[in-house]
Amino acid sequence: MAQWLKDHGITAFLLRYRLRPLYTRNDWIKDGQRAMQYIRAHAGEYKISTDRVGAVGFSAGATLIADMTLNATTSQTNATDPLERFGSKPDFLILAYGSMRIPASADSIAVASFPPTFMYGTAEDRSSNGGMQEMFNRLYRANVPVEAHFFQNGIHGTGFALGDPVLGQWTNLLHNWLAVGGFLTSKPQVALSGVVKLDASPLVKGMIIFTPADNRNAPPVIVYINNTGTGELGRFLVPKDQGPVEGKYKVEVRQDATRWVSNSREPFMISMMDKQNKGTLTNADRKEWGDYIRNRDLSPSIYNQRIYSRKHPNDQQDYVVDIKEGKEVLIEVFSE
């Protein structure tokens, strides 16, 4: 794993920690905590960021890093030990076929303070996967950014699963997660807002793909557009933790449909369902509702996607925007 990280431009450290029967849980947790403090204390020497130090664990190693995160030490500014001036909580976690069963009595604040977490395991590995699913649910309920990939097949200890066309994809998923999370660049992520238009009208149903143009380690950003007549059509807002960094981004607009019908977001349907829930739906409402549903056009508006990677079809250059914090972007593409 350390070599894979190195090959992807990520500095890696390998932890050798104490194990039972000679040592106890407290010993190996302290080893993990001390390692995090040591790395941060020597960040200048290693030319790394102190706020992008994650922890990767496989099987028992995954249990260790999850446990030490739940019981992380905080920085002590005036500590005589220079390492204790740094906190031990990882900035992100990568758990491979291993986790910890977070006690029901665990402090909810401590669980909610877990860093972004990536999990990978298999349903076949039942001894590990049950605990992983429990931990995923605890983190999910605590609103911790967490992504889990539980594949169907694969015994415990598959590692990289090289050659497996399904399981072997997990490292690609991991690298994408690291990039999207902003962990591969020192630039801070920023919120992004704007409007997207196709042929001078708001894009109805589709997506915008922002790909870094001048910083390959910057996070790519995907915006989904589902306009149903609620709010300003074509407007989008990407929160900071899912956003880009300042710099140039290549833009690709993908049109999924020329119309979008959604029961849960269409204003008329929302109104009728609200009346139904309140018990105020009249016979006249039922007739109007039925007529509305029967008259909807449900035929496909587009088969496959239409892709616009340049502002105008005959442009020689890709469509590139310069993203600045606090500055809205107007994305306009034309079919002719």
C-alpha positions in Angstrom: 0.0 0.0 0.0 2.8 2.4 0.8 4.4 1.8 -2.6 1.0 2.4 -4.3 0.7 5.7 -2.5 4.2 6.7 -3.4 3.5 5.8 -7.1 0.6 8.3 -6.9 2.6 11.1 -5.5 1.5 10.6 -1.9 4.1 10.4 0.9 3.6 7.2 3.0 4.8 6.0 6.4 4.5 2.4 7.6 3.6 1.9 11.2 5.1 -1.0 13.2 3.0 -1.3 16.4 2.8 -3.5 19.5 0.4 -6.5 19.5 -1.1 -9.0 21.9 -0.3 -11.2 23.7 2.7 -9.2 24.9 0.8 -5.9 24.7 -2.7 -4.5 25.1 -5.1 -2.3 23.1 -3.9 0.8 25.0 -0.4 0.1 23.7 -1.2 -0.2 20.0 -3.6 2.8 20.2 -0.7 4.9 21.7 1.6 3.7 18.9 -0.9 5.0 16.3 -1.4 8.3 18.1 2.3 8.8 18.6 2.9 8.1 14.9 0.4 10.8 13.8 2.0 13.3 16.2 5.5 12.4 15.0 4.6 12.9 11.3 3.0 16.3 12.0 5.9 17.4 14.1 8.3 16.6 11.3 6.1 17.8 8.4 8.6 20.5 7.4 11.4 17.9 7.2 9.2 15.7 5.0 7.8 18.6 3.0 4.2 17.6 3.7 1.1 19.4 5.0 0.1 18.9 8.6 -3.6 19.0 7.8 -3.6 16.3 5.1 -2.3 13.4 7.1 -4.6 10.4 6.8 -4.4 6.8 8.1 -4.8 3.6 6.1 -5.5 0.3 7.7 -6.2 -3.3 6.5 -8.0 -5.8 8.8 -6.6 -5.3 12.3 -4.9 -2.2 11.1 -8.2 -0.7 10.2 -9.5 -1.5 13.7 -6.4 0.3 15.1 -6.8 3.5 13.1 -10.6 3.7 13.8 -10.0 3.1 17.5 -7.3 5.7 17.8 -9.5 8.2 15.9 -12.4 7.7 18.3 -9.9 8.2 21.2 -7.8 10.9 19.5 -5.6 13.2 21.6 -5.8 17.0 21.1 -2.8 19.3 20.7 -1.3 20.7 23.8 0.2 24.1 22.9 2.5 24.4 25.9 3.5 20.7 26.2 7.2 20.1 27.1 7.1 17.1 24.7 7.2 18.7 21.2 5.1 15.8 19.7 2.3 16.5 22.1 1.9 19.9 20.6 0.2 18.2 17.7 -3.2 16.3 17.7 -3.3 12.6 16.8 -6.6 12.5 14.9 -6.1 11.6 11.2 -7.5 14.1 8.6 -9.1 11.1 6.7 -9.4 7.4 7.1 -9.1 4.5 4.7 -10.5 1.2 6.1 -10.0 -2.0 4.1 -11.9 -5.1 5.3 -11.7 -3.9 8.9 -13.3 -1.4 11.3 -14.3 -1.1 14.9 -17.6 -1.7 16.6 -18.3 1.8 18.0 -19.9 1.3 21.4 -23.5 2.4 21.7 -22.2 4.5 24.7 -19.6 6.3 22.6 -19.8 10.1 22.9 -21.9 11.3 20.0 -19.7 14.3 19.6 -16.7 12.1 19.2 -18.4 10.0 16.5 -19.6 13.1 14.7 -16.0 14.5 14.7 -14.7 11.6 12.7 -12.8 12.7 9.6 -13.9 11.8 6.0 -13.8 8.1 5.7 -13.4 5.6 2.8 -14.4 2.0 3.4 -13.9 -1.1 1.3 -14.9 -4.7 2.0 -16.8 -7.7 0.6 -20.1 -9.4 1.6 -18.3 -12.8 1.4 -16.0 -11.6 4.2 -18.8 -11.8 6.8 -16.5 -11.6 9.8 -15.3 -8.1 8.8 -18.2 -6.8 6.8 -20.8 -6.7 9.6 -18.7 -4.4 11.7 -17.9 -2.2 8.7 -21.6 -1.8 8.0 -22.4 -1.0 11.6 -19.6 1.6 11.6 -20.8 3.0 8.3 -24.3 3.5 9.7 -23.0 5.2 12.8 -20.9 7.6 10.8 -23.7 8.2 8.3 -26.2 9.0 11.0 -23.6 11.4 12.5 -23.4 13.2 9.1 -19.7 12.3 8.7 -18.6 12.3 5.1 -18.3 8.6 4.4 -18.1 6.5 1.3 -18.3 2.7 1.4 -17.8 0.0 -1.3 -19.0 -3.4 -0.3 -18.4 -5.9 -3.1 -20.2 -9.2 -3.4 -17.2 -11.6 -3.8 -13.8 -11.7 -2.2 -12.3 -13.5 0.8 -10.7 -11.7 3.8 -7.3 -10.3 2.9 -7.7 -9.7 -0.9 -5.3 -6.7 -0.8 -5.3 -5.0 -4.2 -7.2 -7.9 -5.8 -5.0 -7.4 -8.9 -6.6 -8.9 -12.0 -10.1 -9.1 -10.5 -12.2 -7.1 -13.0 -14.6 -6.0 -10.2 -12.8 -6.0 -6.9 -9.6 -4.8 -8.4 -11.3 -1.5 -9.2 -11.4 -0.4 -5.5 -8.0 1.5 -5.7 -9.3 3.5 -8.6 -12.4 4.4 -6.5 -10.1 5.3 -3.7 -7.9 7.6 -5.8 -11.0 9.3 -7.1 -12.3 9.8 -3.6 -9.0 11.3 -2.5 -9.0 13.7 -5.5 -12.6 14.8 -5.0 -12.1 15.3 -1.3 -9.3 17.8 -2.0 -6.6 15.6 -0.2 -4.2 15.7 -3.2 -3.7 19.4 -3.2 -2.7 22.0 -0.7 -5.1 24.6 -2.1 -8.3 25.0 -0.1 -11.6 24.0 -1.6 -14.1 26.8 -2.2 -17.9 26.9 -2.7 -19.1 27.3 -6.3 -22.3 28.9 -7.5 -23.6 29.9 -10.9 -26.0 29.3 -13.8 -25.8 26.9 -16.7 -27.4 27.6 -20.1 -27.8 25.8 -23.4 -28.7 27.8 -26.4 -29.4 30.8 -24.1 -32.0 28.8 -22.1 -31.4 27.1 -18.7 -30.3 23.5 -18.9 -33.3 21.5 -17.9 -31.8 18.1 -17.0 -28.1 17.1 -17.2 -24.8 17.8 -15.5 -21.7 19.9 -15.6 -18.3 18.3 -15.3 -15.4 20.6 -14.1 -12.0 19.0 -14.8 -8.8 20.7 -13.5 -6.9 22.3 -16.4 -3.8 23.6 -14.7 -3.5 21.4 -11.5 -3.9 17.7 -12.0 -4.2 17.1 -8.3 -7.1 19.6 -7.9 -10.5 18.0 -7.2 -12.8 17.4 -10.2 -16.4 18.7 -9.6 -19.6 17.2 -10.8 -22.9 19.3 -10.8 -26.2 17.6 -11.4 -29.0 19.7 -12.8 -32.6 18.7 -12.2 -34.8 21.6 -12.9 -38.5 21.2 -12.2 -39.8 24.7 -12.1 -38.8 25.3 -8.5 -36.4 28.2 -8.0 -34.3 29.8 -10.7 -33.8 27.4 -13.6 -30.3 26.4 -14.4 -28.9 27.6 -11.1 -26.5 25.4 -9.1 -24.6 25.6 -5.8 -21.8 23.4 -4.8 -20.8 23.4 -1.1 -17.2 24.0 -0.1 -16.5 20.4 0.9 -17.5 19.2 -2.6 -16.1 22.2 -4.4 -13.1 23.1 -6.6 -10.0 25.0 -5.7 -9.2 28.3 -7.3 -7.7 27.9 -10.8 -8.6 27.0 -14.3 -11.1 24.2 -15.0 -12.2 22.6 -18.3 -16.0 22.6 -18.6 -18.2 19.9 -20.1 -22.0 20.2 -20.2 -24.0 17.1 -20.6 -27.7 17.2 -21.6 -29.7 14.3 -20.4 -33.2 15.5 -21.4 -35.1 18.5 -22.8 -37.7 18.1 -20.0 -37.7 16.6 -16.5 -40.7 15.1 -14.7 -40.3 14.4 -11.0 -43.1 13.5 -8.6 -41.1 14.7 -5.6 -39.9 18.0 -7.0 -42.6 19.2 -9.5 -44.6 22.1 -7.9 -48.1 20.8 -8.9 -47.3 17.3 -7.5 -45.9 18.8 -4.3 -49.1 20.8 -3.8 -51.4 17.8 -4.3 -49.3 15.5 -2.1 -49.3 18.2 0.6 -53.1 18.4 0.5 -53.3 14.6 0.7 -51.0 14.4 3.7 -53.1 17.2 5.5 -56.4 15.5 4.6 -57.6 18.5 2.7 -57.7 16.9 -0.8 -61.1 17.5 -2.4 -62.9 15.6 -5.2 -62.1 18.5 -7.5 -58.4 18.2 -6.6 -58.5 14.5 -7.3 -60.0 15.1 -10.7 -57.4 17.8 -11.5 -54.6 15.5 -10.2 -55.8 12.6 -12.3 -56.1 14.7 -15.5 -52.7 16.2 -14.9 -51.0 12.8 -14.6 -52.8 11.3 -17.6 -51.9 14.3 -19.8 -48.2 14.3 -18.9 -45.8 13.6 -21.8 -43.7 10.6 -20.6 -42.1 9.8 -24.0 -38.2 10.0 -24.0 -36.9 13.5 -24.7 -33.3 12.3 -25.4 -31.8 8.9 -25.8 -28.2 8.9 -24.5 -26.5 12.2 -23.6 -25.6 15.3 -25.7 -22.2 16.5 -24.8 -20.9 20.1 -25.2 -17.2 20.5 -24.4 -16.7 23.8 -26.2 -18.7 27.0 -26.0 -19.6 26.9 -29.7 -19.3 23.7 -31.9 -16.7 25.3 -34.2 -14.4 26.6 -31.4 -10.9 25.3 -31.6 -10.3 25.4 -27.9 -11.9 23.6 -25.0 -14.3 25.5 -22.8 -12.2 26.7 -19.8 -13.3 28.9 -16.9 -11.2 30.5 -14.2 -12.7 29.8 -10.8 -12.2 32.4 -8.0 -13.6 32.2 -4.5 -16.8 34.1 -4.1 -17.2 34.7 -7.9 -20.2 33.2 -9.6 -19.7 31.4 -12.9 -22.0 31.6 -15.9 -21.7 28.5 -18.1 -23.1 28.9 -21.6 -22.8 26.4 -24.4 -24.5 26.4 -27.9 -25.5 23.6 -30.2 -25.0 25.7 -33.3 
